Amino acid sequence: MRKLDYKGKRIVVLGAARSGRAAAMLLAEAGAQVLLSDCGQVDDEVRHACQLLGIMTEAGGHSDRVLEADLLVLSPGVPTSTPIVQTAYDLGIPICSELEVAAWFCDSPMVAITGTNGKTTTTALLGYILEQAGRRTIVAGNIGTPLSAHLHETDPDTVVVIEVSSFQLDHIDRFRPQISMLLNITPDHLDRYEGSFERYAQSKLRIFENQADSEVLVYNYDDTVVREGVVRFTASCNVQAIPFSTRVTLASGACVSQGMIVLDEEPLMQAGELGLRGPHNVYNSLAAALAARVLDVGNAQLCASLRGFTGVAHRLEFVRHLDGVSYINDSKATNVNALWYALESFDVPIVLLAGGQDKGNQYQDLVPLIQRKVRALIAFGESADKIIRMLGPAAGQVEVAHTLENAAIRARICAEPGDVVLLSPACASFDLFDNYEHRGDTFRRIVNSF
């Protein structure tokens, strides 16, 4: 179904959060008959905005009207396993994601970025680089504002940089970015993929499945799952695959050699000059630099931007320094690998706050880092007992707190001058908070109240 086919079509959007609302409004403006359906509540303000556009809404569950659709559009928060979605599959109703629909209307070249970790930072960094270089840029997707909400701004002279999640990629059909970026694939969201890492990985690898000869794929050479997936794809497609690595000196692409960032064998700048801290952010910077180079950003502008960009909220975000202790908000670390990178970023004793809603996490790989770096572990939320069981024996001191506030208070008591108090949960936030931003904002507020 193309955008010209929408007029008069019955289209149901499942999920009335940001992405669902934006998709519903986009489709209604295109002439479709839209029903926005949510199993939870739809607030009065959203209902009123929908009513003005002729969008029908239903809340508290999905009615049989969903199964009368010509097209079903899923918000990222709606699992494929939802019974109404499975019934739609059985009836042969076409299903796609908000990202797929939005891309059909997009008149701008798209850079799509995915990965288990680093995609928000890399998306924001690339957007910053392009803006500093004077390029008209839209930053959208999983980073905050859905692509569907920006389409009135798109034109051939504007670059759209999109953070893309696996949930959005689950239901693409013809989504085709001019540049795709695959940062890494490690276990995450396994609760949404029936415990299967392979299914999760295949979802991530879909980001480049529709690309063709004139397009670019930027990928992490050091990640075996990513590299092997790219090799399989490029065996039958002439897409330009450009690698980046911090472990191997590459003849093309981006790498680190003797402490120097190198692009296509040309020294660019010292890695130590990057505005972002931590080894994971070297990867993010290499990926963004490659995409910027493809988009004709010059070396001087690129270096200045890489030095000047210092990060995004909730990702190793400095909150305050109090009584000789630094407080760091890493609420966006919602999986084990993100916590691993956070721990690697500090060379001082850490008081770690971890916990939340478990996603099938296995913590064993963290044990050596916990032993070496974490002086006190304070676990909170639904997964507290599991974290204490698996990581507690490796930490110098262990405590359980029922709430984040209690955890932060206990951390202040435990911390000594020179320590870092690090909120890096390794879990989803939905047991206690609306999202990871709510969790990080709460931590910031608590710490600033000390």
ZAMARGU-4260 file (C-alpha; in steps of 0.2 Angstrom, whole numbers, plus 5000, padded with zeros to 4 digits):
<rodrens>
0) 5000/5000/5000 | 5007/5017/4995 | 5003/5034/5002 | 4991/5037/4987 | 4981/5022/4992
5) 4976/5028/5009 | 4960/5039/5004 | 4945/5030/5011 | 4955/5015/5017 | 4950/5008/5035
10) 4966/5009/5045 | 4968/5004/5063 | 4983/5010/5073 | 4986/5000/5089 | 4994/5010/5103
15) 4989/5028/5108 | 5007/5033/5114 | 5017/5046/5104 | 5021/5035/5089 | 5003/5029/5087
20) 4995/5046/5089 | 5007/5053/5076 | 5004/5039/5064 | 4985/5041/5066 | 4986/5059/5063
25) 4997/5057/5047 | 4985/5044/5040 | 4969/5054/5044 | 4977/5069/5035 | 4980/5058/5020
30) 4962/5054/5019 | 4961/5037/5028 | 4947/5031/5040 | 4957/5029/5055 | 4953/5020/5072
35) 4966/5023/5086 | 4964/5009/5098 | 4973/5006/5115 | 4971/4993/5128 | 4974/5007/5141
40) 4967/5024/5143 | 4967/5038/5130 | 4967/5055/5139 | 4954/5068/5134 | 4966/5080/5126
45) 4971/5066/5114 | 4953/5061/5111 | 4949/5079/5106 | 4964/5081/5094 | 4959/5065/5086
50) 4941/5070/5085 | 4946/5086/5075 | 4954/5075/5062 | 4940/5063/5061 | 4949/5049/5070
55) 4939/5037/5080 | 4947/5031/5097 | 4944/5017/5108 | 4951/5013/5125 | 4952/4999/5138
60) 4954/4986/5125 | 4953/4982/5107 | 4936/4979/5099 | 4932/4968/5084 | 4932/4984/5074
65) 4951/4981/5073 | 4948/4966/5063 | 4939/4976/5050 | 4954/4985/5045 | 4962/4986/5027
70) 4979/4989/5036 | 4985/4987/5054 | 4998/4999/5061 | 5008/4994/5076 | 5015/5006/5089
75) 5032/5000/5095 | 5025/4997/5112 | 5013/4984/5106 | 5020/4966/5105 | 5018/4955/5090
80) 5011/4942/5102 | 4996/4952/5107 | 4981/4941/5104 | 4972/4954/5092 | 4988/4955/5082
85) 4989/4936/5080 | 4971/4936/5075 | 4974/4949/5062 | 4989/4939/5055 | 4977/4924/5054
90) 4964/4934/5044 | 4978/4940/5032 | 4976/4958/5037 | 4992/4968/5032 | 5002/4974/5047
95) 5016/4987/5047 | 5025/4998/5059 | 5023/5017/5062 | 5041/5019/5055 | 5036/5010/5038
100) 5021/5021/5036 | 5031/5037/5040 | 5044/5032/5027 | 5032/5031/5013 | 5028/5050/5016
105) 5046/5055/5019 | 5053/5067/5005 | 5071/5068/5013 | 5086/5056/5013 | 5086/5045/5028
110) 5100/5040/5039 | 5093/5025/5050 | 5103/5020/5066 | 5100/5005/5076 | 5109/4994/5089
115) 5107/4987/5106 | 5117/5001/5114 | 5123/5018/5108 | 5109/5022/5096 | 5102/5037/5105
120) 5119/5045/5107 | 5125/5041/5089 | 5109/5048/5082 | 5110/5064/5093 | 5129/5066/5088
125) 5126/5064/5070 | 5112/5077/5071 | 5123/5088/5080 | 5137/5086/5067 | 5126/5090/5052
130) 5118/5105/5061 | 5135/5112/5065 | 5140/5109/5047 | 5125/5120/5042 | 5114/5106/5035
135) 5096/5106/5037 | 5093/5091/5049 | 5078/5082/5057 | 5082/5070/5072 | 5067/5059/5075
140) 5062/5041/5079 | 5065/5031/5095 | 5075/5046/5102 | 5059/5056/5106 | 5048/5062/5092
145) 5041/5050/5080 | 5046/5052/5061 | 5027/5053/5057 | 5026/5070/5067 | 5040/5078/5056
150) 5034/5074/5038 | 5028/5092/5035 | 5046/5097/5037 | 5054/5085/5025 | 5061/5090/5008
155) 5076/5083/4997 | 5088/5096/5005 | 5084/5090/5023 | 5093/5075/5031 | 5082/5065/5042
160) 5092/5055/5056 | 5081/5042/5064 | 5085/5031/5079 | 5076/5014/5075 | 5072/5001/5088
165) 5070/4982/5084 | 5051/4984/5088 | 5050/4996/5074 | 5060/4985/5062 | 5049/4970/5066
170) 5035/4976/5054 | 5044/4985/5040 | 5041/4981/5022 | 5049/4993/5010 | 5058/5004/5023
175) 5074/5009/5014 | 5086/5022/5021 | 5100/5029/5011 | 5112/5026/5025 | 5109/5012/5038
180) 5120/5011/5053 | 5121/4995/5064 | 5131/4998/5080 | 5130/4982/5089 | 5119/4967/5094
185) 5119/4960/5111 | 5105/4951/5121 | 5091/4963/5125 | 5072/4963/5125 | 5072/4944/5125
190) 5055/4945/5134 | 5048/4952/5117 | 5056/4938/5107 | 5051/4922/5116 | 5068/4922/5124
195) 5077/4920/5107 | 5093/4930/5104 | 5093/4924/5086 | 5075/4932/5083 | 5080/4948/5091
200) 5096/4949/5081 | 5087/4945/5065 | 5075/4960/5069 | 5090/4972/5070 | 5098/4965/5054
205) 5082/4970/5044 | 5088/4989/5045 | 5097/4986/5028 | 5087/4973/5020 | 5079/4984/5007
210) 5095/4994/5003 | 5102/4993/4985 | 5118/4998/4975 | 5118/5017/4978 | 5116/5016/4996
215) 5128/5014/5012 | 5128/5002/5026 | 5139/5008/5041 | 5143/4993/5053 | 5153/4988/5068
220) 5167/4976/5062 | 5171/4971/5080 | 5153/4964/5083 | 5153/4946/5076 | 5134/4945/5075
225) 5134/4961/5065 | 5149/4957/5054 | 5142/4940/5049 | 5125/4947/5045 | 5133/4960/5034
230) 5144/4948/5025 | 5128/4937/5021 | 5119/4952/5015 | 5133/4959/5004 | 5136/4942/4996
235) 5120/4945/4985 | 5119/4965/4986 | 5131/4978/4980 | 5127/4990/4994 | 5142/5000/5000
240) 5147/4992/5017 | 5158/5003/5027 | 5166/4996/5043 | 5172/5004/5059 | 5183/4996/5073
245) 5193/5000/5088 | 5202/4983/5088 | 5208/4981/5070 | 5217/4993/5058 | 5206/4995/5043
250) 5211/4999/5025 | 5194/5008/5023 | 5181/5014/5035 | 5185/5021/5052 | 5197/5014/5066
255) 5208/5019/5080 | 5227/5017/5077 | 5240/5022/5090 | 5227/5033/5099 | 5222/5041/5083
260) 5205/5041/5075 | 5208/5036/5056 | 5195/5038/5042 | 5200/5029/5026 | 5218/5028/5032
265) 5218/5047/5035 | 5222/5053/5053 | 5208/5064/5059 | 5211/5067/5077 | 5216/5060/5094
270) 5203/5048/5102 | 5207/5057/5118 | 5200/5073/5111 | 5182/5066/5109 | 5169/5076/5119
275) 5161/5059/5124 | 5169/5048/5137 | 5170/5029/5138 | 5176/5016/5126 | 5158/5013/5119
280) 5157/5031/5114 | 5173/5029/5103 | 5162/5017/5093 | 5148/5029/5092 | 5159/5043/5087
285) 5167/5032/5073 | 5150/5027/5066 | 5144/5045/5066 | 5160/5051/5058 | 5158/5039/5044
290) 5140/5044/5040 | 5145/5062/5041 | 5159/5059/5029 | 5147/5051/5017 | 5136/5066/5018
295) 5151/5077/5013 | 5155/5085/5030 | 5173/5092/5030 | 5186/5086/5042 | 5188/5103/5051
300) 5169/5104/5055 | 5169/5085/5059 | 5183/5087/5072 | 5175/5102/5080 | 5159/5093/5082
305) 5167/5077/5089 | 5176/5088/5102 | 5161/5099/5106 | 5147/5086/5108 | 5146/5080/5127
310) 5132/5068/5127 | 5113/5066/5129 | 5102/5066/5145 | 5101/5050/5155 | 5117/5043/5147
315) 5132/5044/5158 | 5125/5062/5162 | 5134/5071/5176 | 5121/5077/5189 | 5132/5085/5203
320) 5147/5084/5214 | 5143/5083/5232 | 5155/5080/5247 | 5168/5074/5235 | 5157/5062/5226
325) 5151/5063/5208 | 5133/5057/5204 | 5130/5050/5187 | 5113/5047/5179 | 5114/5033/5166
330) 5095/5028/5167 | 5096/5024/5148 | 5106/5009/5152 | 5092/4997/5151 | 5102/4981/5147
335) 5117/4972/5154 | 5129/4977/5140 | 5125/4996/5143 | 5129/4993/5161 | 5145/4985/5156
340) 5150/5000/5146 | 5146/5012/5160 | 5157/5002/5172 | 5171/5003/5160 | 5170/5022/5159
345) 5176/5025/5177 | 5193/5022/5185 | 5187/5026/5203 | 5177/5016/5215 | 5159/5015/5211
350) 5143/5014/5221 | 5131/5006/5209 | 5112/5008/5209 | 5105/4994/5198 | 5087/4986/5196
355) 5070/4988/5188 | 5060/4977/5177 | 5070/4962/5171 | 5070/4958/5153 | 5077/4940/5154
360) 5094/4947/5159 | 5109/4937/5163 | 5122/4946/5173 | 5137/4933/5174 | 5148/4943/5162
365) 5148/4958/5174 | 5156/4949/5188 | 5174/4953/5184 | 5170/4971/5182 | 5159/4971/5198
370) 5174/4964/5208 | 5186/4976/5201 | 5176/4992/5201 | 5160/4992/5212 | 5163/4995/5231
375) 5144/4995/5235 | 5130/4988/5225 | 5112/4994/5229 | 5098/4985/5220 | 5080/4991/5218
380) 5064/4987/5210 | 5057/4970/5204 | 5074/4963/5199 | 5083/4967/5215 | 5083/4950/5222
385) 5090/4942/5206 | 5104/4956/5204 | 5109/4953/5222 | 5109/4934/5220 | 5120/4935/5204
390) 5131/4950/5207 | 5131/4953/5226 | 5145/4940/5230 | 5156/4951/5218 | 5153/4967/5226
395) 5161/4974/5242 | 5145/4979/5250 | 5127/4975/5246 | 5110/4983/5250 | 5092/4981/5244
400) 5081/4996/5242 | 5063/4995/5238 | 5062/5012/5229 | 5075/5023/5219 | 5074/5036/5232
405) 5079/5024/5246 | 5093/5018/5235 | 5099/5035/5231 | 5099/5039/5250 | 5108/5023/5254
410) 5121/5027/5241 | 5125/5044/5248 | 5128/5036/5265 | 5139/5022/5257 | 5149/5034/5246
415) 5166/5041/5251 | 5176/5056/5243 | 5182/5051/5226 | 5168/5039/5223 | 5156/5039/5209
420) 5137/5035/5213 | 5131/5028/5196 | 5113/5025/5192 | 5115/5012/5178 | 5100/5000/5180
425) 5103/4987/5167 | 5084/4985/5167 | 5068/4992/5160 | 5060/5006/5171 | 5041/5001/5170
430) 5040/4993/5187 | 5041/5010/5195 | 5042/5023/5181 | 5033/5028/5165 | 5050/5026/5156
435) 5068/5028/5158 | 5067/5047/5156 | 5055/5047/5171 | 5067/5036/5181 | 5082/5048/5177
440) 5073/5064/5180 | 5068/5056/5197 | 5086/5052/5201 | 5092/5069/5196 | 5078/5077/5207
445) 5083/5067/5222 | 5101/5070/5220 | 5099/5089/5218 | 5088/5089/5234 | 5103/5082/5245
</rodrens>
